[in-house]
Amino acid sequence: MAGTGTSPLNRAEQFIWLTARVLEQRRFAHHFLEGSADAVETALAAYLNEDGGYGHALEPDLRGPVSQPLHTAHALNVLDSIGRCDGLRVERICRFLTEVSTKEGALPALLPTQRGYPAAPFIPIVDDPPAELLATGPVVGLLHRNAVWHAWLFRATDFCWAAVDALDRSHPYEIEAALAFLDGAPDRSRAEAAADRLGRLVRDQRLAVLDPQRRAEYPVAAGYAPGEQHFPYDYARTPDSLARHWFTDEELSRSLDHLAAEQQPDGGWPVDWRQWAPGTALEGRPIVTLKALLTLRAHGRSLH
């Protein structure tokens, strides 16, 4: 029976049942209602293509059926969250990643096969897209963290190290991608040193709102939507992330207070990126809501 109370979790549950896709409903049930991992994987399979990649607007800002690296990274995150990032399912994904990689052996954000299908205007479609840390870092870090070994990882890992080492000016999403790589990179001492440098960069360039009460004083990155800012919890999603050391206990606690307070009257959390179509915002909010709930729980905040 669905929760009908007024706790943050009960309110979020009602929002999920009201608005979410089947995949996010299954994910919520798995994480918070003892639902099965099999049900999540069955829902995810609807987005799988014959080439081993994922499409069909799994990442809501890219519409249409074609496989894309961003969809496939999203699928890997789902599999990781249910402990299924192994075996033939990941072998198939790695074959897809090999086929779509650039000459550097890394991933572009968007393949030109997207042309002709709707896509967010802030994700440009080009004929010969470059390899990007944004697309490659989270995938490489996640595969390493799950002890996946595949030939694709060797050059992709080298690409990520070079990209991270070259960062001197950046923006929040690129830092998140770098951090996702570093949190899973096998060379832990090198990862810790690189993360320390990135933490100083985040603070020096004011890429995290350290005091939500003074949010207006922090810059918004070029090309981001008004108010599309990042907070300590966006980087340190779990206490064991390397980014946890970037912030004081007080700074992280204030940001978590802010995250909890962002729950809307309908029980869901808002999206803060640029909204370009009604359906994408509707599909994005349950994803953001799940991420908020999991972040709060990971940091020991009560949802009841």
C-alpha positions in Angstrom: 0.0 0.0 0.0 1.4 3.4 -1.0 2.5 5.7 1.8 0.1 8.5 2.5 1.8 10.4 5.3 3.5 13.8 5.3 7.1 12.7 5.7 9.5 13.7 2.9 9.6 10.1 1.7 5.8 9.7 1.7 5.3 12.9 -0.3 8.1 11.9 -2.7 6.4 8.5 -3.2 3.1 10.0 -4.1 4.9 12.3 -6.6 6.7 9.3 -8.2 3.5 7.3 -8.6 1.8 10.3 -10.1 4.4 11.5 -12.6 7.3 9.1 -13.1 8.1 6.7 -15.9 8.0 3.0 -15.1 11.8 2.9 -14.8 11.9 5.5 -12.0 8.9 3.9 -10.3 10.7 0.6 -10.3 13.9 2.3 -9.1 12.1 4.1 -6.2 10.5 0.8 -5.2 13.9 -1.0 -5.2 15.6 1.7 -3.1 12.8 2.5 -0.7 10.1 -0.2 -0.8 12.2 -3.4 -1.0 11.3 -3.8 -4.7 13.3 -6.2 -6.8 16.4 -5.4 -8.8 15.0 -7.7 -11.5 12.0 -5.3 -12.0 14.4 -2.4 -12.5 16.5 -4.3 -15.0 13.3 -5.3 -16.9 12.2 -1.7 -17.1 15.7 -0.6 -18.2 15.7 -3.2 -21.0 13.0 -1.3 -22.9 15.6 1.4 -23.7 18.2 -1.1 -25.0 19.0 -1.2 -28.7 20.5 -4.1 -30.8 23.9 -2.4 -31.0 24.3 -2.7 -27.2 23.7 1.0 -26.5 20.7 2.7 -25.1 18.3 5.2 -26.6 14.6 6.1 -26.6 15.0 9.2 -24.4 16.4 7.3 -21.4 18.2 10.6 -20.9 15.2 12.9 -21.3 16.9 15.7 -23.1 17.8 13.5 -26.0 14.7 12.1 -27.8 14.4 9.5 -30.5 15.4 5.8 -30.7 19.1 6.0 -31.5 21.8 4.9 -29.1 23.9 7.6 -27.6 26.8 7.7 -25.0 24.8 9.8 -22.6 21.9 7.3 -22.6 24.3 4.5 -22.2 26.0 6.2 -19.2 22.6 6.7 -17.7 21.9 2.9 -18.1 25.2 2.1 -16.4 24.3 4.3 -13.5 21.0 2.4 -13.1 22.7 -1.0 -13.3 25.3 0.2 -10.8 22.6 1.3 -8.4 21.1 -2.2 -8.3 24.4 -4.1 -8.2 24.1 -5.5 -11.8 27.2 -3.8 -13.4 28.8 -7.1 -14.5 28.7 -10.0 -16.9 27.4 -10.1 -20.4 25.2 -7.0 -20.0 28.4 -4.9 -19.4 30.4 -6.7 -22.1 27.7 -5.7 -24.6 27.8 -2.1 -23.4 31.6 -2.0 -23.7 31.4 -3.3 -27.3 29.1 -0.4 -28.0 31.5 2.1 -26.3 34.4 0.7 -28.4 32.4 1.2 -31.6 31.4 4.8 -31.0 34.7 6.1 -29.5 36.8 8.8 -31.2 40.3 8.2 -32.4 41.5 9.0 -28.8 39.5 6.0 -27.6 37.1 8.1 -25.6 33.5 9.1 -25.9 31.8 12.1 -27.6 28.9 13.7 -25.8 26.6 13.2 -28.8 26.8 11.2 -32.0 25.7 12.7 -35.3 23.0 10.0 -35.6 20.9 12.2 -33.3 20.4 14.6 -36.2 16.7 14.5 -37.3 15.5 13.7 -33.8 14.6 16.3 -31.1 17.4 17.2 -28.7 18.1 19.9 -26.2 19.4 23.0 -27.9 22.3 23.2 -25.4 23.7 19.8 -26.7 25.0 20.6 -30.2 25.0 18.0 -33.0 28.2 18.1 -35.1 29.5 15.8 -37.8 32.8 14.9 -36.1 32.2 15.3 -32.4 35.3 15.4 -30.2 36.0 13.2 -27.2 34.8 14.8 -24.0 35.6 14.3 -20.3 31.9 15.0 -19.6 30.9 11.9 -21.5 33.9 9.6 -20.7 34.8 10.3 -17.1 31.6 9.0 -15.4 31.6 5.8 -17.5 35.3 5.0 -16.9 35.1 5.7 -13.2 31.9 3.6 -12.8 33.4 0.6 -14.7 36.6 0.7 -12.6 34.6 1.0 -9.4 32.8 -2.2 -10.4 36.1 -4.0 -11.2 35.1 -4.3 -14.9 38.1 -5.0 -17.1 37.7 -4.5 -20.9 40.1 -3.4 -23.6 38.2 -0.2 -24.1 39.1 1.0 -20.7 42.9 1.3 -21.3 42.9 4.2 -23.7 39.7 5.7 -22.2 41.4 5.8 -18.8 44.5 7.5 -20.3 42.3 10.1 -21.9 40.6 10.8 -18.6 43.8 11.3 -16.8 45.1 13.7 -19.4 41.8 15.6 -19.4 41.8 15.9 -15.6 45.4 16.9 -15.4 44.8 19.7 -18.0 41.8 21.3 -16.2 42.6 24.8 -15.0 39.3 26.6 -15.7 36.1 24.6 -15.6 32.4 24.5 -14.9 30.4 22.4 -12.5 29.3 19.5 -14.8 32.8 19.0 -16.0 34.1 18.9 -12.5 31.4 16.3 -11.6 32.5 14.2 -14.6 36.2 14.5 -13.5 35.2 13.5 -9.9 33.2 10.5 -11.1 36.3 9.3 -12.8 38.6 10.0 -9.8 36.2 8.3 -7.4 36.6 5.0 -9.3 40.2 5.3 -10.7 42.4 2.4 -9.7 45.4 4.6 -8.9 44.1 5.9 -5.6 47.1 8.1 -4.6 47.1 9.8 -8.0 43.3 10.2 -7.7 43.5 11.8 -4.3 46.1 14.2 -5.4 44.1 15.2 -8.5 41.0 15.6 -6.4 42.7 17.9 -3.9 43.7 20.1 -6.8 40.2 20.1 -8.2 38.8 21.0 -4.8 41.0 24.0 -4.6 39.8 24.9 -8.2 36.2 24.6 -7.2 36.7 26.9 -4.2 38.9 29.4 -6.1 36.5 29.7 -9.1 33.4 29.6 -6.8 31.9 26.6 -8.5 29.9 25.6 -5.4 27.5 27.7 -3.5 28.9 27.4 0.0 26.2 29.5 1.7 22.7 29.0 0.3 21.6 32.2 2.1 24.0 34.1 -0.2 23.3 32.2 -3.3 22.9 35.4 -5.5 26.6 36.2 -4.8 27.8 33.1 -6.6 28.3 33.1 -10.4 26.3 31.0 -12.9 28.5 29.3 -15.4 28.4 30.4 -19.0 25.6 28.7 -20.9 23.8 27.5 -17.8 20.2 28.4 -17.0 19.6 31.2 -14.5 19.9 29.7 -11.0 21.6 26.5 -12.4 24.2 26.4 -9.6 25.9 23.6 -7.8 26.2 23.0 -4.1 28.5 20.8 -2.0 26.1 17.9 -2.1 26.2 17.9 -6.0 29.9 16.9 -5.8 29.9 14.9 -2.5 26.8 12.7 -3.2 28.1 10.2 -0.7 30.4 10.6 2.3 33.1 8.4 0.7 33.4 10.6 -2.4 36.8 12.3 -2.7 34.8 15.6 -2.9 33.8 15.2 0.8 37.1 16.7 1.8 36.5 19.8 -0.3 33.9 21.2 2.2 33.7 21.7 5.9 31.1 19.9 8.0 29.1 23.1 8.2 29.2 23.8 4.5 28.0 20.3 3.6 25.3 20.4 6.3 24.0 23.8 5.1 23.8 22.4 1.5 21.9 19.3 2.7 19.5 21.6 4.6 19.0 23.5 1.4 18.5 20.3 -0.6 15.9 19.0 1.9 14.1 22.4 1.7 13.9 22.2 -2.1 11.2 19.5 -2.0 8.2 21.1 -3.6 4.5 21.0 -2.4 3.8 18.2 -4.8 6.5 16.0 -3.2 9.1 16.2 -6.0 12.3 18.2 -6.5 12.6 20.7 -9.2 15.0 20.6 -12.2 17.3 23.7 -12.5 18.7 23.2 -16.0 17.2 24.9 -19.0 13.7 23.5 -19.8 13.1 23.4 -23.5 10.1 21.0 -23.8 7.2 20.1 -21.4 7.9 16.4 -21.5 11.6 16.6 -20.7 10.9 18.6 -17.6 8.2 16.2 -16.5 10.4 13.1 -17.0 13.4 14.9 -15.5 11.8 15.7 -12.1 11.4 12.1 -10.9 15.1 11.4 -11.8 16.1 14.5 -9.8 13.8 13.5 -6.9 15.4 10.0 -6.7 18.9 11.6 -6.7 17.9 14.0 -3.9 16.4 11.2 -1.7 19.4 9.0 -2.2 21.8 11.8 -1.5 20.0 12.8 1.7 19.9 9.2 2.9 23.6 8.6 2.1 24.4 11.5 4.4 22.3 10.2 7.2 19.4 12.6 6.9 16.0 11.2 8.0 13.4 10.9 5.3 10.6 9.8 7.7 
